[in-house]
Amino acid sequence: MSRQGRTGLRQAILQTSLEIGAELGEEGLTMRGIAARLKVSATALYQHFESKGALLREIRVYGVDLLMQEVIDPCRAEADPLRRLRCMGERYVDFARAQPWLYTVLMQAEQIDWSTMAPAEIEQSLGPLNTLRGWLREGAERGQIRVGLDPDVLSIGLWATLHGLCSMLISGRIDENHVAFPVANQREFIRDFLDGTIASISA
């Protein structure tokens, strides 16, 4: 198989894995199932990914890149750090709702063994969080963040806050028919939630 063909198969494996994961979840994602859908041998898959774990690791890398492209990068044009944060929050929620399985793999699946990762790989994985930290530091330097809040610690708190919201949305807990968390207008709820979160850290 040519180099272009090998690269093409690797991309096809990744894309098919995302499709199967979205349909069947992680338990339904098997190397045999991926091979069957692609109409290739299992051996061909193992030439690219030595195990399902290696494939999930590649999916995480893909997910981080997509998170940067769809959530972080579009917000960089905002001159005001707090507007960037608001933009990021809205896009982050949209990302989680549009791709719930990929979001689950990124944020809720088994922890990555960071000790096995190269420094460049770790830096890439932390790109979204480090960008958020940079925006918070800039906001603090401008006097826009409430005095006493550590931007580095705050970045973790904000991420946890967004994650909690997304987890409840994609699990169906925040819904007009839910007994405990009935919300008739989710878009309005999300908007008010994000506005309140930004207001809570603003000077």
MDTraj code that builds the backbone (N, CA, C; nanometers):
import mdtraj as md
import numpy as np

residues = "MET SER ARG GLN GLY ARG THR GLY LEU ARG GLN ALA ILE LEU GLN THR SER LEU GLU ILE GLY ALA GLU LEU GLY GLU GLU GLY LEU THR MET ARG GLY ILE ALA ALA ARG LEU LYS VAL SER ALA THR ALA LEU TYR GLN HIS PHE GLU SER LYS GLY ALA LEU LEU ARG GLU ILE ARG VAL TYR GLY VAL ASP LEU LEU MET GLN GLU VAL ILE ASP PRO CYS ARG ALA GLU ALA ASP PRO LEU ARG ARG LEU ARG CYS MET GLY GLU ARG TYR VAL ASP PHE ALA ARG ALA GLN PRO TRP LEU TYR THR VAL LEU MET GLN ALA GLU GLN ILE ASP TRP SER THR MET ALA PRO ALA GLU ILE GLU GLN SER LEU GLY PRO LEU ASN THR LEU ARG GLY TRP LEU ARG GLU GLY ALA GLU ARG GLY GLN ILE ARG VAL GLY LEU ASP PRO ASP VAL LEU SER ILE GLY LEU TRP ALA THR LEU HIS GLY LEU CYS SER MET LEU ILE SER GLY ARG ILE ASP GLU ASN HIS VAL ALA PHE PRO VAL ALA ASN GLN ARG GLU PHE ILE ARG ASP PHE LEU ASP GLY THR ILE ALA SER ILE SER ALA".split()
xyz = np.array([
    [0.0847, -0.1198, 0.0000],
    [0.0000, 0.0000, 0.0000],
    [0.0886, 0.1253, 0.0000],
    [0.0537, 0.2247, -0.0801],
    [0.1325, 0.3467, -0.0880],
    [0.1210, 0.4269, 0.0414],
    [0.2158, 0.5219, 0.0584],
    [0.2109, 0.6072, 0.1774],
    [0.0792, 0.6833, 0.1820],
    [0.0344, 0.7337, 0.0651],
    [-0.0920, 0.8077, 0.0609],
    [-0.2074, 0.7167, 0.0998],
    [-0.1985, 0.5895, 0.0531],
    [-0.3042, 0.4951, 0.0876],
    [-0.3070, 0.4656, 0.2362],
    [-0.1887, 0.4503, 0.2981],
    [-0.1814, 0.4247, 0.4424],
    [-0.2368, 0.5424, 0.5205],
    [-0.2007, 0.6633, 0.4767],
    [-0.2525, 0.7834, 0.5438],
    [-0.4036, 0.7912, 0.5297],
    [-0.4517, 0.7600, 0.4097],
    [-0.5963, 0.7633, 0.3864],
    [-0.6700, 0.6633, 0.4716],
    [-0.6135, 0.5434, 0.4890],
    [-0.6779, 0.4417, 0.5723],
    [-0.6775, 0.4852, 0.7180],
    [-0.5686, 0.5447, 0.7638],
    [-0.5627, 0.5909, 0.9026],
    [-0.6730, 0.6929, 0.9302],
    [-0.6924, 0.7861, 0.8377],
    [-0.7976, 0.8857, 0.8531],
    [-0.9351, 0.8211, 0.8478],
    [-0.9502, 0.7204, 0.7606],
    [-1.0786, 0.6503, 0.7496],
    [-1.1096, 0.5743, 0.8789],
    [-1.0057, 0.5145, 0.9391],
    [-1.0239, 0.4439, 1.0664],
    [-1.0712, 0.5411, 1.1738],
    [-1.0085, 0.6569, 1.1795],
    [-1.0455, 0.7578, 1.2790],
    [-1.1889, 0.8046, 1.2584],
    [-1.2241, 0.8369, 1.1349],
    [-1.3580, 0.8865, 1.1059],
    [-1.4641, 0.7801, 1.1347],
    [-1.4353, 0.6572, 1.0963],
    [-1.5302, 0.5485, 1.1209],
    [-1.5453, 0.5233, 1.2706],
    [-1.4373, 0.5341, 1.3440],
    [-1.4427, 0.5169, 1.4888],
    [-1.5324, 0.6226, 1.5533],
    [-1.5219, 0.7449, 1.5056],
    [-1.6075, 0.8524, 1.5565],
    [-1.7544, 0.8231, 1.5271],
    [-1.7816, 0.7728, 1.4093],
    [-1.9197, 0.7404, 1.3712],
    [-1.9754, 0.6267, 1.4571],
    [-1.8964, 0.5209, 1.4727],
    [-1.9428, 0.4068, 1.5524],
    [-1.9575, 0.4479, 1.6991],
    [-1.8622, 0.5239, 1.7496],
    [-1.8711, 0.5690, 1.8879],
    [-1.9964, 0.6513, 1.9132],
    [-2.0280, 0.7400, 1.8181],
    [-2.1485, 0.8225, 1.8314],
    [-2.2746, 0.7373, 1.8291],
    [-2.2713, 0.6289, 1.7530],
    [-2.3891, 0.5423, 1.7410],
    [-2.4026, 0.4438, 1.8579],
    [-2.2897, 0.3829, 1.8973],
    [-2.2938, 0.2698, 1.9898],
    [-2.2236, 0.2931, 2.1221],
    [-2.1509, 0.4048, 2.1339],
    [-2.0755, 0.4294, 2.2555],
    [-1.9441, 0.3532, 2.2564],
    [-1.8653, 0.3739, 2.3624],
    [-1.7323, 0.3136, 2.3671],
    [-1.7382, 0.1612, 2.3719],
    [-1.8382, 0.1057, 2.4397],
    [-1.8492, -0.0401, 2.4474],
    [-1.8746, -0.1009, 2.3101],
    [-1.9453, -0.0274, 2.2249],
    [-1.9753, -0.0776, 2.0910],
    [-1.8641, -0.0537, 1.9911],
    [-1.7616, 0.0194, 2.0335],
    [-1.6494, 0.0487, 1.9447],
    [-1.5460, -0.0623, 1.9580],
    [-1.5366, -0.1472, 1.8570],
    [-1.4407, -0.2572, 1.8585],
    [-1.3578, -0.2528, 1.7310],
    [-1.2387, -0.3050, 1.7390],
    [-1.1514, -0.3090, 1.6220],
    [-1.2152, -0.3934, 1.5118],
    [-1.2785, -0.5025, 1.5501],
    [-1.3441, -0.5890, 1.4520],
    [-1.4594, -0.5157, 1.3837],
    [-1.5347, -0.4388, 1.4634],
    [-1.6469, -0.3648, 1.4061],
    [-1.6002, -0.2563, 1.3105],
    [-1.4917, -0.1894, 1.3444],
    [-1.4361, -0.0854, 1.2565],
    [-1.3894, -0.1482, 1.1258],
    [-1.3184, -0.2612, 1.1370],
    [-1.2685, -0.3296, 1.0176],
    [-1.3834, -0.3736, 0.9275],
    [-1.4892, -0.4261, 0.9884],
    [-1.6039, -0.4726, 0.9099],
    [-1.6695, -0.3576, 0.8351],
    [-1.6842, -0.2435, 0.9014],
    [-1.7488, -0.1300, 0.8350],
    [-1.6620, -0.0748, 0.7223],
    [-1.5322, -0.0799, 0.7408],
    [-1.4405, -0.0301, 0.6378],
    [-1.4131, -0.1344, 0.5291],
    [-1.4586, -0.2591, 0.5566],
    [-1.4353, -0.3704, 0.4624],
    [-1.2851, -0.3953, 0.4413],
    [-1.2122, -0.3934, 0.5530],
    [-1.0696, -0.4273, 0.5504],
    [-1.0452, -0.5326, 0.6574],
    [-0.9289, -0.5903, 0.6577],
    [-0.8952, -0.6910, 0.7589],
    [-0.8583, -0.6238, 0.8905],
    [-0.8737, -0.6987, 0.9985],
    [-0.8321, -0.6465, 1.1290],
    [-0.6827, -0.6193, 1.1296],
    [-0.6082, -0.7000, 1.0547],
    [-0.4632, -0.6806, 1.0458],
    [-0.4299, -0.5419, 0.9925],
    [-0.5087, -0.4956, 0.8950],
    [-0.4850, -0.3630, 0.8376],
    [-0.5028, -0.2548, 0.9430],
    [-0.5994, -0.2735, 1.0338],
    [-0.6204, -0.1759, 1.1412],
    [-0.5016, -0.1743, 1.2367],
    [-0.4538, -0.2938, 1.2713],
    [-0.3462, -0.3031, 1.3699],
    [-0.2130, -0.2522, 1.3157],
    [-0.2047, -0.2328, 1.1858],
    [-0.0846, -0.1705, 1.1296],
    [-0.0803, -0.0215, 1.1615],
    [-0.1959, 0.0354, 1.1939],
    [-0.2060, 0.1781, 1.2258],
    [-0.2250, 0.2029, 1.3758],
    [-0.3005, 0.1151, 1.4417],
    [-0.3276, 0.1304, 1.5849],
    [-0.3101, -0.0052, 1.6515],
    [-0.2195, -0.0103, 1.7480],
    [-0.1862, -0.1390, 1.8079],
    [-0.2956, -0.1929, 1.8978],
    [-0.3893, -0.1052, 1.9393],
    [-0.4971, -0.1477, 2.0283],
    [-0.6098, -0.0448, 2.0236],
    [-0.7198, -0.0811, 2.0849],
    [-0.8305, 0.0133, 2.0972],
    [-0.7886, 0.1332, 2.1821],
    [-0.7056, 0.1080, 2.2816],
    [-0.6566, 0.2169, 2.3650],
    [-0.5776, 0.3188, 2.2848],
    [-0.4950, 0.2701, 2.1935],
    [-0.4172, 0.3603, 2.1081],
    [-0.5089, 0.4403, 2.0173],
    [-0.6151, 0.3770, 1.9709],
    [-0.7124, 0.4465, 1.8858],
    [-0.7851, 0.5547, 1.9640],
    [-0.8260, 0.5243, 2.0866],
    [-0.8941, 0.6241, 2.1695],
    [-0.8015, 0.7417, 2.2006],
    [-0.6743, 0.7128, 2.2159],
    [-0.5778, 0.8205, 2.2391],
    [-0.5716, 0.9126, 2.1177],
    [-0.5737, 0.8544, 1.9986],
    [-0.5736, 0.9346, 1.8759],
    [-0.7021, 1.0160, 1.8635],
    [-0.8128, 0.9581, 1.9070],
    [-0.9410, 1.0295, 1.9042],
    [-0.9345, 1.1499, 1.9980],
    [-0.8698, 1.1340, 2.1120],
    [-0.8545, 1.2469, 2.2049],
    [-0.7719, 1.3588, 2.1419],
    [-0.6640, 1.3211, 2.0733],
    [-0.5804, 1.4206, 2.0062],
    [-0.6634, 1.4953, 1.9018],
    [-0.7396, 1.4198, 1.8247],
    [-0.8284, 1.4805, 1.7245],
    [-0.9280, 1.5738, 1.7918],
    [-0.9844, 1.5289, 1.9040],
    [-1.0840, 1.6087, 1.9734],
    [-1.0284, 1.7398, 2.0261],
    [-0.9065, 1.7355, 2.0788],
    [-0.8429, 1.8589, 2.1279],
    [-0.8205, 1.9558, 2.0123],
    [-0.7717, 1.9042, 1.9005],
    [-0.7506, 1.9901, 1.7831],
    [-0.8817, 2.0533, 1.7385],
    [-0.9880, 1.9729, 1.7376],
    [-1.1186, 2.0242, 1.6958],
    [-1.1710, 2.1271, 1.7950],
    [-1.1455, 2.1030, 1.9231],
    [-1.1859, 2.1986, 2.0264],
    [-1.1168, 2.3329, 2.0051],
    [-0.9891, 2.3288, 1.9716],
    [-0.9166, 2.4528, 1.9423],
    [-0.9763, 2.5235, 1.8206],
    [-1.0043, 2.4484, 1.7163],
    [-1.0533, 2.5060, 1.5911],
    [-1.1943, 2.5629, 1.6038],
    [-1.2814, 2.4917, 1.6748],
    [-1.4227, 2.5300, 1.6787],
    [-1.4618, 2.6133, 1.7999],
    [-1.3833, 2.6046, 1.9061],
    [-1.4206, 2.6747, 2.0300],
    [-1.3262, 2.7911, 2.0600],
    [-1.1961, 2.7659, 2.0568],
    [-1.0992, 2.8663, 2.0987],
    [-1.0677, 2.9669, 1.9881],
    [-1.0241, 2.9176, 1.8744],
    [-0.9747, 3.0062, 1.7679],
    [-1.0765, 3.1109, 1.7220],
    [-1.2046, 3.0768, 1.7062],
    [-1.3005, 3.1788, 1.6607],
    [-1.3186, 3.2948, 1.7586],
    [-1.2774, 3.2744, 1.8849],
    [-1.2973, 3.3783, 1.9868],
    [-1.1766, 3.4705, 2.0017],
    [-1.0672, 3.4384, 1.9361],
    [-0.9461, 3.5183, 1.9502],
    [-0.9627, 3.6600, 1.8963],
    [-1.0551, 3.6777, 1.8018],
    [-1.0726, 3.8095, 1.7394],
    [-1.1302, 3.9125, 1.8362],
    [-1.1936, 3.8655, 1.9449],
    [-1.2508, 3.9581, 2.0431],
    [-1.1371, 4.0291, 2.1178],
    [-1.1393, 4.1609, 2.1178],
    [-1.0331, 4.2375, 2.1843],
    [-1.0433, 4.2288, 2.3365],
    [-1.1643, 4.2185, 2.3872],
    [-1.1877, 4.2168, 2.5314],
    [-1.1759, 4.0726, 2.5836],
    [-1.0879, 4.0474, 2.6829],
    [-1.0724, 3.9116, 2.7371],
    [-1.2029, 3.8511, 2.7888],
    [-1.2863, 3.9331, 2.8529],
    [-1.4119, 3.8801, 2.9059],
    [-1.5078, 3.8422, 2.7930],
    [-1.5041, 3.9149, 2.6832],
    [-1.5856, 3.8772, 2.5675],
    [-1.5340, 3.7465, 2.5060],
    [-1.4028, 3.7299, 2.5102],
    [-1.3453, 3.6038, 2.4628],
    [-1.3961, 3.4877, 2.5489],
    [-1.3973, 3.5086, 2.6808],
    [-1.4456, 3.4053, 2.7716],
    [-1.5918, 3.3711, 2.7440],
    [-1.6716, 3.4738, 2.7217],
    [-1.8151, 3.4522, 2.6938],
    [-1.8333, 3.3762, 2.5636],
    [-1.7567, 3.4138, 2.4631],
    [-1.7597, 3.3466, 2.3333],
    [-1.7189, 3.2000, 2.3484],
    [-1.6099, 3.1774, 2.4235],
    [-1.5616, 3.0411, 2.4440],
    [-1.6650, 2.9553, 2.5147],
    [-1.7291, 3.0116, 2.6161],
    [-1.8298, 2.9371, 2.6907],
    [-1.9437, 2.8910, 2.6025],
    [-1.9930, 2.9804, 2.5195],
    [-2.1051, 2.9456, 2.4318],
    [-2.0643, 2.8392, 2.3302],
    [-1.9471, 2.8566, 2.2718],
    [-1.9006, 2.7599, 2.1718],
    [-1.8674, 2.6248, 2.2358],
    [-1.8177, 2.6269, 2.3577],
    [-1.7867, 2.5032, 2.4285],
    [-1.9133, 2.4206, 2.4512],
    [-2.0189, 2.4870, 2.4940],
    [-2.1465, 2.4176, 2.5155],
    [-2.1999, 2.3640, 2.3827],
    [-2.1920, 2.4433, 2.2783],
    [-2.2378, 2.3981, 2.1466],
    [-2.1582, 2.2763, 2.0999],
    [-2.0277, 2.2789, 2.1237],
    [-1.9398, 2.1674, 2.0859],
    [-1.9843, 2.0394, 2.1570],
    [-2.0066, 2.0470, 2.2866],
    [-2.0459, 1.9295, 2.3649],
    [-2.1808, 1.8755, 2.3199],
    [-2.2749, 1.9637, 2.2908],
    [-2.4081, 1.9192, 2.2501],
    [-2.4088, 1.8618, 2.1093],
    [-2.3231, 1.9150, 2.0221],
    [-2.3195, 1.8679, 1.8835],
    [-2.2482, 1.7329, 1.8718],
    [-2.1497, 1.7075, 1.9606],
    [-2.0708, 1.5843, 1.9530],
    [-2.0573, 1.5233, 2.0919],
    [-2.1672, 1.4750, 2.1468],
    [-2.1654, 1.4287, 2.2857],
    [-2.0705, 1.3113, 2.3117],
    [-2.0583, 1.2185, 2.2167],
    [-1.9689, 1.1050, 2.2428],
    [-1.8230, 1.1500, 2.2432],
    [-1.7845, 1.2302, 2.1463],
    [-1.6474, 1.2807, 2.1420],
    [-1.6184, 1.3627, 2.2669],
    [-1.7136, 1.4433, 2.3105],
    [-1.6955, 1.5225, 2.4321],
    [-1.6747, 1.4303, 2.5528],
    [-1.7513, 1.3219, 2.5578],
    [-1.7384, 1.2260, 2.6680],
    [-1.6005, 1.1614, 2.6685],
    [-1.5504, 1.1252, 2.5508],
    [-1.4165, 1.0664, 2.5415],
    [-1.3118, 1.1660, 2.5913],
    [-1.3294, 1.2930, 2.5554],
    [-1.2341, 1.3963, 2.5938],
    [-1.2383, 1.4271, 2.7431],
    [-1.3576, 1.4383, 2.7982],
    [-1.3731, 1.4955, 2.9319],
    [-1.4212, 1.3996, 3.0398],
    [-1.4733, 1.2833, 3.0020],
    [-1.5319, 1.1960, 3.1030],
    [-1.4781, 1.0526, 3.0991],
    [-1.4070, 1.0177, 2.9929],
    [-1.3575, 0.8810, 2.9815],
    [-1.2372, 0.8606, 3.0729],
    [-1.1806, 0.7408, 3.0674],
    [-1.0662, 0.7065, 3.1519],
    [-0.9521, 0.8057, 3.1336],
    [-0.8863, 0.8384, 3.2430],
    [-0.7761, 0.9347, 3.2407],
    [-0.6624, 0.8879, 3.1500],
    [-0.6008, 0.9829, 3.0829],
    [-0.4813, 0.9544, 3.0045],
    [-0.3635, 0.9347, 3.1000],
    [-0.2729, 0.8447, 3.0647],
    [-0.1494, 0.8288, 3.1412],
    [-0.0512, 0.9355, 3.0917],
    [-0.0491, 1.0476, 3.1623],
    [0.0329, 1.1606, 3.1187],
    [0.1813, 1.1258, 3.1167],
    [0.2233, 1.0291, 3.1975],
    [0.3649, 0.9943, 3.2044],
    [0.4160, 0.9320, 3.0750],
    [0.3250, 0.8836, 2.9914],
    [0.3660, 0.8211, 2.8654],
    [0.3693, 0.9204, 2.7494],
    [0.3334, 1.0451, 2.7766],
    [0.3212, 1.1434, 2.6693],
    [0.4476, 1.2283, 2.6572],
    [0.4831, 1.2602, 2.5331],
    [0.5960, 1.3485, 2.5071],
    [0.5579, 1.4914, 2.5447],
    [0.6563, 1.5767, 2.5787],
    [0.6259, 1.7157, 2.6163],
    [0.5405, 1.7895, 2.5133],
    [0.5682, 1.7685, 2.3844],
    [0.4910, 1.8368, 2.2803],
    [0.3462, 1.7898, 2.2803],
    [0.3255, 1.6609, 2.3088],
    [0.1905, 1.6053, 2.3125],
    [0.1133, 1.6597, 2.4327],
    [0.1819, 1.6738, 2.5456],
    [0.1182, 1.7307, 2.6643],
    [0.0799, 1.8759, 2.6388],
    [0.1710, 1.9511, 2.5779],
    [0.1432, 2.0921, 2.5473],
    [0.0226, 2.1049, 2.4551],
    [0.0139, 2.0174, 2.3562],
    [-0.0997, 2.0190, 2.2649],
    [-0.2297, 1.9883, 2.3391],
    [-0.2274, 1.8896, 2.4274],
    [-0.3472, 1.8497, 2.5012],
    [-0.3957, 1.9601, 2.5941],
    [-0.3006, 2.0379, 2.6476],
    [-0.3360, 2.1444, 2.7413],
    [-0.3627, 2.2776, 2.6712],
    [-0.3587, 2.2784, 2.5375],
    [-0.3766, 2.4020, 2.4625],
    [-0.5018, 2.4802, 2.4978],
    [-0.6202, 2.4169, 2.4981],
    [-0.7421, 2.4921, 2.5318],
    [-0.7395, 2.5523, 2.6722],
    [-0.6966, 2.4716, 2.7711],
    [-0.6935, 2.5214, 2.9089],
    [-0.5897, 2.6315, 2.9261],
    [-0.4733, 2.6152, 2.8642],
    [-0.3703, 2.7174, 2.8761],
    [-0.4108, 2.8481, 2.8084],
    [-0.4866, 2.8364, 2.6995],
    [-0.5372, 2.9573, 2.6341],
    [-0.6337, 3.0306, 2.7260],
    [-0.7232, 2.9559, 2.7893],
    [-0.8161, 3.0150, 2.8855],
    [-0.7398, 3.0839, 2.9979],
    [-0.6355, 3.0211, 3.0475],
    [-0.5563, 3.0816, 3.1550],
    [-0.4932, 3.2133, 3.1087],
    [-0.4444, 3.2136, 2.9865],
    [-0.3847, 3.3356, 2.9329],
    [-0.4847, 3.4488, 2.9247],
    [-0.6063, 3.4176, 2.8840],
    [-0.7102, 3.5213, 2.8752],
    [-0.7470, 3.5730, 3.0132],
    [-0.7518, 3.4847, 3.1117],
    [-0.7838, 3.5266, 3.2482],
    [-0.6720, 3.6137, 3.3063],
    [-0.5488, 3.5775, 3.2785],
    [-0.4363, 3.6607, 3.3253],
    [-0.4431, 3.7999, 3.2628],
    [-0.4747, 3.8041, 3.1347],
    [-0.4868, 3.9336, 3.0678],
    [-0.5994, 4.0150, 3.1300],
    [-0.7108, 3.9491, 3.1575],
    [-0.8224, 4.0186, 3.2210],
    [-0.7859, 4.0715, 3.3578],
    [-0.7074, 3.9929, 3.4340],
    [-0.6633, 4.0371, 3.5670],
    [-0.5705, 4.1573, 3.5565],
    [-0.4806, 4.1540, 3.4586],
    [-0.3874, 4.2661, 3.4387],
    [-0.4613, 4.3937, 3.4004],
    [-0.5741, 4.3789, 3.3327],
    [-0.6538, 4.4953, 3.2922],
    [-0.7479, 4.5419, 3.4029],
    [-0.7505, 4.4691, 3.5129],
    [-0.8409, 4.5050, 3.6222],
    [-0.9834, 4.4612, 3.5998],
    [-1.0057, 4.3648, 3.5099],
    [-1.1413, 4.3192, 3.4785],
    [-1.1848, 4.2002, 3.5626],
    [-1.0864, 4.1329, 3.6248],
    [-1.1161, 4.0168, 3.7083],
    [-1.1158, 4.0596, 3.8544],
    [-1.2102, 4.0071, 3.9301],
    [-1.2236, 4.0442, 4.0704],
    [-1.0942, 4.0210, 4.1475],
    [-1.0559, 4.1193, 4.2281],
    [-0.9332, 4.1114, 4.3081],
    [-0.9405, 3.9908, 4.4014],
    [-0.8289, 3.9190, 4.4118],
    [-0.8235, 3.8031, 4.5000],
    [-0.8406, 3.6710, 4.4281],
    [-0.8823, 3.6761, 4.3009],
    [-0.8999, 3.5532, 4.2234],
    [-0.7702, 3.5219, 4.1490],
    [-0.7200, 3.4021, 4.1681],
    [-0.5985, 3.3571, 4.1002],
    [-0.6378, 3.3060, 3.9616],
    [-0.5914, 3.3688, 3.8539],
    [-0.6315, 3.3263, 3.7192],
    [-0.6057, 3.1788, 3.6906],
    [-0.4942, 3.1243, 3.7434],
    [-0.4629, 2.9841, 3.7169],
    [-0.5636, 2.8907, 3.7836],
    [-0.5965, 2.9199, 3.9089],
    [-0.6964, 2.8394, 3.9804],
    [-0.8347, 2.8639, 3.9203],
    [-0.8621, 2.9882, 3.8861],
    [-0.9921, 3.0237, 3.8294],
    [-1.0173, 2.9507, 3.6988],
    [-0.9133, 2.9294, 3.6185],
    [-0.9311, 2.8600, 3.4911],
    [-0.9849, 2.7183, 3.5133],
    [-0.9367, 2.6527, 3.6186],
    [-0.9846, 2.5175, 3.6494],
    [-1.1302, 2.5226, 3.6953],
    [-1.1617, 2.6224, 3.7787],
    [-1.2991, 2.6370, 3.8266],
    [-1.3973, 2.6644, 3.7138],
    [-1.3576, 2.7514, 3.6220],
    [-1.4459, 2.7826, 3.5092],
    [-1.4661, 2.6605, 3.4204],
    [-1.3573, 2.5864, 3.3978],
    [-1.3694, 2.4671, 3.3138],
    [-1.4613, 2.3639, 3.3796],
    [-1.4468, 2.3486, 3.5116],
    [-1.5326, 2.2556, 3.5852],
    [-1.6787, 2.3002, 3.5801],
    [-1.7002, 2.4297, 3.5870],
    [-1.8359, 2.4829, 3.5804],
    [-1.8991, 2.4537, 3.4452],
    [-1.8254, 2.4794, 3.3386],
    [-1.8766, 2.4510, 3.2039],
    [-1.8986, 2.3016, 3.1847],
    [-1.8070, 2.2217, 3.2378],
    [-1.8196, 2.0771, 3.2235],
    [-1.9461, 2.0262, 3.2932],
    [-1.9740, 2.0799, 3.4097],
    [-2.0950, 2.0395, 3.4802],
    [-2.2196, 2.0713, 3.4000],
    [-2.2239, 2.1905, 3.3426],
    [-2.3378, 2.2295, 3.2607],
    [-2.3514, 2.1365, 3.1408],
    [-2.2415, 2.1131, 3.0712],
    [-2.2458, 2.0285, 2.9512],
    [-2.2872, 1.8857, 2.9853],
    [-2.2368, 1.8331, 3.0948],
    [-2.2701, 1.6964, 3.1347],
    [-2.4198, 1.6823, 3.1601],
    [-2.4771, 1.7824, 3.2247],
    [-2.6209, 1.7764, 3.2522],
    [-2.7030, 1.7939, 3.1248],
    [-2.6548, 1.8741, 3.0331],
    [-2.7272, 1.8940, 2.9075],
    [-2.7249, 1.7684, 2.8216],
    [-2.6071, 1.7095, 2.8031],
    [-2.5990, 1.5958, 2.7112],
    [-2.6543, 1.4673, 2.7732],
    [-2.6683, 1.4643, 2.9045],
    [-2.7294, 1.3475, 2.9688],
    [-2.8815, 1.3588, 2.9728],
    [-2.9338, 1.4771, 2.9343],
    [-3.0779, 1.4960, 2.9330],
    [-3.1366, 1.5403, 3.0652],
    [-3.0510, 1.5737, 3.1612],
    [-3.1032, 1.6147, 3.2920],
    [-3.1630, 1.7550, 3.2882],
    [-3.1031, 1.8440, 3.2117],
    [-3.1616, 1.9772, 3.1965],
    [-3.2544, 1.9719, 3.0764],
    [-3.3816, 1.9592, 3.1047],
    [-3.4807, 1.9389, 2.9986],
    [-3.6175, 1.9780, 3.0517],
    [-3.7037, 2.0240, 2.9628],
    [-3.8353, 2.0714, 3.0070],
    [-3.9187, 1.9595, 3.0705],
    [-3.8868, 1.8332, 3.0400],
    [-3.9642, 1.7216, 3.0945],
    [-3.8982, 1.6551, 3.2139],
    [-3.7804, 1.7064, 3.2561],
    [-3.7126, 1.6459, 3.3704],
    [-3.7777, 1.6929, 3.5002],
    [-3.8035, 1.5973, 3.5901],
    [-3.8727, 1.6294, 3.7156],
    [-3.7914, 1.7247, 3.8017],
    [-3.6604, 1.6999, 3.8132],
    [-3.5775, 1.7799, 3.9033],
    [-3.5250, 1.9079, 3.8397],
    [-3.4968, 1.9042, 3.7087],
    [-3.4334, 2.0194, 3.6431],
    [-3.5121, 2.0619, 3.5183],
    [-3.6369, 2.1007, 3.5370],
    [-3.7172, 2.1391, 3.4200],
    [-3.6772, 2.2755, 3.3646],
    [-3.6354, 2.2787, 3.2392],
    [-3.5962, 2.4029, 3.1734],
    [-3.6662, 2.4072, 3.0379],
    [-3.7574, 2.5005, 3.0223],
    [-3.8360, 2.5066, 2.8991],
    [-3.7547, 2.5567, 2.7812],
    [-3.6695, 2.6575, 2.8051],
    [-3.5905, 2.7175, 2.6984],
    [-3.4423, 2.6981, 2.7289],
    [-3.3828, 2.5956, 2.6715],
    [-3.2432, 2.5653, 2.7022],
    [-3.1484, 2.6750, 2.6550],
    [-3.1712, 2.7292, 2.5368],
    [-3.0825, 2.8321, 2.4843],
    [-3.0815, 2.9537, 2.5771],
    [-3.1975, 2.9942, 2.6253],
    [-3.2049, 3.1078, 2.7180],
    [-3.1374, 3.0737, 2.8502],
    [-3.1558, 2.9503, 2.8962],
    [-3.0927, 2.9062, 3.0209],
    [-2.9410, 2.9106, 3.0085],
    [-2.8885, 2.8609, 2.8979],
    [-2.7436, 2.8597, 2.8748],
    [-2.6898, 3.0018, 2.8700],
    [-2.7607, 3.0896, 2.7996],
    [-2.7172, 3.2290, 2.7897],
    [-2.7103, 3.2940, 2.9278],
    [-2.8147, 3.2761, 3.0081],
    [-2.8174, 3.3362, 3.1419],
    [-2.7110, 3.2739, 3.2324],
    [-2.6894, 3.1444, 3.2174],
    [-2.5874, 3.0744, 3.2962],
    [-2.4493, 3.1324, 3.2666],
    [-2.4190, 3.1485, 3.1395],
    [-2.2878, 3.2010, 3.1011],
    [-2.2721, 3.3465, 3.1433],
    [-2.3761, 3.4261, 3.1259],
    [-2.3703, 3.5664, 3.1680],
    [-2.3457, 3.5758, 3.3193],
    [-2.4145, 3.4920, 3.3940],
    [-2.3984, 3.4932, 3.5392],
    [-2.2591, 3.4490, 3.5818],
    [-2.2054, 3.3497, 3.5117],
    [-2.0710, 3.3010, 3.5426],
    [-1.9655, 3.4088, 3.5199],
    [-1.9765, 3.4774, 3.4060],
    [-1.8817, 3.5848, 3.3756],
    [-1.8965, 3.6987, 3.4763],
    [-2.0206, 3.7325, 3.5096],
    [-2.0454, 3.8407, 3.6059],
    [-1.9858, 3.8069, 3.7430],
    [-1.9867, 3.6797, 3.7797],
    [-1.9407, 3.6386, 3.9128],
    [-1.7897, 3.6561, 3.9302],
    [-1.7143, 3.6620, 3.8200],
    [-1.5699, 3.6781, 3.8327],
    [-1.5242, 3.8176, 3.7928],
    [-1.6168, 3.9000, 3.7463],
    [-1.5812, 4.0329, 3.6963],
    [-1.5621, 4.1327, 3.8096],
    [-1.4709, 4.2274, 3.7877],
    [-1.4451, 4.3314, 3.8883],
    [-1.5585, 4.4326, 3.8873],
])
top = md.Topology()
chain = top.add_chain()
for i, resn in enumerate(residues, 1):
    res = top.add_residue(resn, chain, resSeq=i)
    for name in ("N", "CA", "C"):
        top.add_atom(name, md.element.get_by_symbol(name[0]), res)
traj = md.Trajectory(xyz[None], top)
